[in-house]
Amino acid sequence: MSRRAEWQKVLDIEVAHWSGKSWHQLVKELHELQAYQVEVESKQFQVEVELLEDTKDYVHVIVAVDDGALPMSISPSTHGFIKQKSEDAN
């Protein structure tokens, strides 16, 4: 499996985790950039999650994953998603 394919696998897991939260949880947990490491199949990956926008209608979040190895990690795999505030009553 290529390095980018490994990153994508981890990115899919992290996006599913974060996008499953309510917009209230996202705002609360992402008041600052979240940067942490995860281990998948005995390999370490760096994850960054950031709240880009908090409007009256939605929140916009971006998730980035890489393995910390330069120079490829300068351009991590990313995915953004929008959580509508009308989607849940939390």
C-alpha positions in Angstrom: 0.0 0.0 0.0 1.4 3.4 -0.9 2.1 6.1 1.7 -0.8 8.2 0.4 -3.2 5.2 0.6 -2.2 4.6 4.2 -2.8 8.3 5.0 -6.2 8.1 3.3 -7.2 5.1 5.4 -6.4 7.0 8.6 -8.0 10.1 7.3 -11.3 8.2 6.6 -11.3 6.9 10.2 -10.6 10.3 11.7 -13.2 12.1 9.5 -15.8 9.5 10.5 -14.9 10.0 14.2 -15.2 13.8 14.0 -18.1 14.2 11.6 -20.1 11.9 13.9 -20.1 14.5 16.6 -22.8 17.2 17.1 -21.9 20.7 16.1 -22.0 21.7 19.8 -19.3 19.1 20.5 -17.2 20.2 17.6 -17.3 23.8 18.7 -16.4 22.8 22.3 -13.6 20.4 21.4 -12.1 22.5 18.6 -11.9 25.9 20.3 -8.1 25.3 19.6 -6.4 23.2 16.9 -6.3 19.6 18.0 -3.0 17.9 17.0 -2.3 14.3 18.1 -0.8 11.0 17.0 -2.6 7.7 16.3 -1.3 4.3 15.6 -2.8 2.2 12.9 -1.3 -1.2 11.9 1.8 -0.5 14.0 2.5 2.8 12.2 2.3 6.3 13.7 0.3 9.1 12.0 -0.1 12.7 12.8 -3.6 14.1 12.8 -4.7 17.8 13.0 -8.3 18.8 13.3 -9.3 22.5 13.1 -12.6 24.4 13.2 -12.4 26.7 10.2 -15.8 28.4 10.5 -18.6 28.7 13.1 -21.5 30.5 11.5 -25.1 30.8 12.6 -26.0 28.0 10.2 -23.1 25.6 10.2 -19.6 24.7 11.4 -16.8 23.9 8.9 -14.0 21.5 10.0 -10.9 20.2 8.3 -9.0 17.1 9.2 -5.4 16.5 8.0 -3.2 13.3 8.3 0.4 12.6 7.5 3.2 10.4 8.8 5.6 13.2 9.7 8.2 12.2 7.0 9.5 15.1 5.0 9.1 16.2 2.3 5.7 14.5 1.6 4.2 15.6 5.0 4.4 19.2 3.8 1.2 18.3 1.8 -0.9 16.1 4.1 -4.0 14.3 3.1 -7.0 16.5 4.1 -10.8 16.4 4.1 -13.2 19.1 5.1 -16.8 18.7 6.2 -19.7 21.0 7.1 -22.0 20.2 10.0 -25.3 22.0 9.6 -26.6 23.4 12.9 -30.1 22.4 11.9 -29.0 18.7 11.7 -29.3 18.1 15.4 -31.0 19.6 18.4 -28.0 19.3 20.7 
